[in-house]
Structure formats: C-alpha cells, structure tokens
C-alpha cells in the first residue's frame, strides 16, 4: 500500500514540475522569441503532398 501511494505522489510531483517548467519557458522572453521564430514554419503533412493535388 505504501509503495502505491509513493508512486502516485511521485507522478503528481512530476506533473506539477513539468507544468511549471513548461509555463515558465513559454512565458519567458526567450521562449516567446523561439515560439515566434519557429511558429512561421508550417509543418507539412504527408497528406499535403499526396497524388490528388
């Protein structure tokens, strides 16, 4: 029982840290600069270049 609680608490801690880091990077000036730089490049899908065009 203790092991299950330990694993669940580690998973919750992982989610909290991952969310905090992601929000911190996205709200930073460097994160916004990278997002603006790479947002303009559209990722082409396999289906965008199929034979029906």
C-alpha positions, 0 to 999 in steps of 0.5 A: 500500500505504501509503495502505491501511494509513493508512486502516485505522489511521485507522478503528481510531483512530476506533473506539477514540475513539468507544468511549471517548467513548461509555463515558465519557458513559454512565458519567458522572453526567450521562449516567446522569441523561439515560439515566434521564430519557429511558429512561421514554419508550417509543418507539412503533412504527408497528406499535403503532398499526396497524388490528388493535388 
